[in-house]
Amino acid sequence: MGRYREVAALLRFLQLEPESDDLRSRLIVQKVVYIAQSCFGIDLGYKFKWYSRGPYSRALGREFGKVVKSLKEGLEVTEVAPSVVHLQDFLRELWRVAGRVDKSEALEIAASLIMLCRDIYPPVKDPVSELMRRKSFLKRDVVESIWGVVKRFGCCSQEGAC
Amino acid sequence: MNGLPEGMRGVKRVYDEIHGYIELTKPEIDIVDTPTFQRLRYIKQLASAWYVYPGATHTRFSHSLGVMHIMGIMATKLYREGYIYSKDDVQLLRIVALLHDVGHTPFSHAIEPYYSSVNPPLTHEELTKLIVLRDPYIRSAIEDNGFDPWSVVAILEGRHREPLFNQLLSGDLDVDRMDYLLRDALHTGVTYGAIDVHRIIATITVDREGSLAVAEKGLEALENFYLARLHMYRAVYYHKSIVGYELLVRIIYEKLMESYRDNVLASRLATVQGVRKLVEEGKIFFWHDSWFLGLMVEALEDPSVDNEVKELIRAFLFRRGYKVIVDYSRFSDDELEEDDEEVMKLRILSDKLRRYVGGDRSNVMVFIDDIPIITVEEAIRVAMDDGSSISAYNHPRSLIKFMPRRFHVKRLYVLSSVHRKALQFTKLMQV
């Protein structure tokens, strides 16, 4: 199975299927895949770089159309690994603490905090302050709540959540 | 514009055909003067494109200097405007730009798949990282000047703490592309590949999210940049004959690495582990286009080398390489499907054609690629007067959204020696 089909299956199970070919949908796909790979050991083989809107994989961006097509073709998801269920728990918790914040924004904050604490060089001591320094328009209490979820799920240890 | 902020001085000037005088600081001179960096003088920027465009003999060396120079101009501008906080960071960015291609193999992208398709793979990006961290000359040149090789690697890998640094080196509108489009357009003579780099730099800024953006007044220069890229992909980077010669070099390299062990250096380069060891010993300075051309000539005279390999070498050296027999290439907005009808057709046809013309499998080759020209979320942003920004793809007055997003290359190649026979076959098959 091509890795983009695995991405499609993951999105279907998590009920995060892209609604259209717009920036928001693309952002959701990017951040979910980053969190799945870095925090839940779901290896889809994408490499991510650190940009102003958080982790981004060029290869994944270029396969977005294939992901959408796989979903339209009626991909069935019958069984998932325990790590995917664990990711689902993480997302439920994320939506809960994020309150009225849009899902794409909550995912962007979570993925950015995870990347800041795991992959960035020179290392960052305080991911929350680092993110707030860059994005002063974000609400600090929302960022701190999301940071709480990230820590609770063990996303900042090198072993990840699994 | 000398690409250095006030208080930073160059210790040497080099004349460049694109940018005029390029200033080099002491850390940069120390890097350039290493045997490992000098290797880039012998690696042509466009591999064997000089078989089609005779002027395209420029090298990775001049391109690397050019990228460093543009990075210096961009970073100095952003430093003056307060988006980059220190002169040391400007110097760090210039060093990274200088080194960004130091891991290219001979004949650049033609030979890279030999190493990137094995397990564990070694791409030119990974080789660049290895050289920065383990090559004794390069590592010393960085450290002795007070810079951290890991910071260089972090920017090369796009995971430096400052996302702006990552974007400057590897984004939709990055310093690498700005130099190679200009340089390749000049040397090939493909004038519609030229870009207005000064206008782009003059209008570049940073939006409130921290992303690079171009002011609205630079929109035309930005459109021209995307158009130039599109033209260069078609006219140069994926030109049918240039791709044909790259395929040929790739096959010859594979065959020589697999079977030709008489040459001491070639035998060490046959594996990823061998390359890694050579890097650590500081001995990759010889690994360039001229070395490989010499190896081909040596193999041609060696009685132990297969006649079929010799035929391929002659085809390369005497410009009797691959010719396109069927070409379904086109622009598209969609990604190329795995089960694309035309791709399947080419594969079936290639099997039949191989049986018809006989001889080595490499007589007939299929070349398929799906090249992204514009990816929606990667498109550079346009800064609006109120401080917000919008993707250039969505700007109401932008031409960019009307450009094709991808270029699908779908071709069937045959070696010149079997071209006539292959033509008879395609007539019979009514292709």
HADDOCK unambig.tbl for C-alpha pairs under 7 A between the chains (distance, minus, plus):
assign (segid A and resid 23 and name CA) (segid B and resid 377 and name CA) 6.00 0.50 0.50
assign (segid A and resid 49 and name CA) (segid B and resid 158 and name CA) 4.68 0.50 0.50
assign (segid A and resid 49 and name CA) (segid B and resid 159 and name CA) 5.47 0.50 0.50
assign (segid A and resid 50 and name CA) (segid B and resid 158 and name CA) 5.76 0.50 0.50
assign (segid A and resid 50 and name CA) (segid B and resid 159 and name CA) 5.00 0.50 0.50
assign (segid A and resid 50 and name CA) (segid B and resid 163 and name CA) 5.68 0.50 0.50
assign (segid A and resid 51 and name CA) (segid B and resid 163 and name CA) 4.57 0.50 0.50
assign (segid A and resid 51 and name CA) (segid B and resid 166 and name CA) 6.88 0.50 0.50
assign (segid A and resid 51 and name CA) (segid B and resid 167 and name CA) 6.70 0.50 0.50
assign (segid A and resid 52 and name CA) (segid B and resid 163 and name CA) 5.42 0.50 0.50
assign (segid A and resid 52 and name CA) (segid B and resid 209 and name CA) 6.14 0.50 0.50
assign (segid A and resid 52 and name CA) (segid B and resid 210 and name CA) 5.47 0.50 0.50
assign (segid A and resid 52 and name CA) (segid B and resid 211 and name CA) 5.61 0.50 0.50
assign (segid A and resid 62 and name CA) (segid B and resid 375 and name CA) 6.68 0.50 0.50
assign (segid A and resid 65 and name CA) (segid B and resid 334 and name CA) 6.88 0.50 0.50
assign (segid A and resid 65 and name CA) (segid B and resid 335 and name CA) 6.34 0.50 0.50
assign (segid A and resid 66 and name CA) (segid B and resid 335 and name CA) 6.81 0.50 0.50
assign (segid A and resid 119 and name CA) (segid B and resid 159 and name CA) 6.74 0.50 0.50
assign (segid A and resid 120 and name CA) (segid B and resid 159 and name CA) 5.23 0.50 0.50
assign (segid A and resid 120 and name CA) (segid B and resid 160 and name CA) 5.70 0.50 0.50
assign (segid A and resid 120 and name CA) (segid B and resid 161 and name CA) 5.47 0.50 0.50
assign (segid A and resid 121 and name CA) (segid B and resid 151 and name CA) 6.77 0.50 0.50
assign (segid A and resid 121 and name CA) (segid B and resid 154 and name CA) 5.99 0.50 0.50
assign (segid A and resid 121 and name CA) (segid B and resid 159 and name CA) 6.37 0.50 0.50
assign (segid A and resid 121 and name CA) (segid B and resid 160 and name CA) 5.01 0.50 0.50
assign (segid A and resid 121 and name CA) (segid B and resid 161 and name CA) 5.49 0.50 0.50
assign (segid A and resid 122 and name CA) (segid B and resid 151 and name CA) 6.91 0.50 0.50
assign (segid A and resid 122 and name CA) (segid B and resid 160 and name CA) 6.72 0.50 0.50
assign (segid A and resid 122 and name CA) (segid B and resid 161 and name CA) 6.09 0.50 0.50
assign (segid A and resid 135 and name CA) (segid B and resid 209 and name CA) 6.64 0.50 0.50
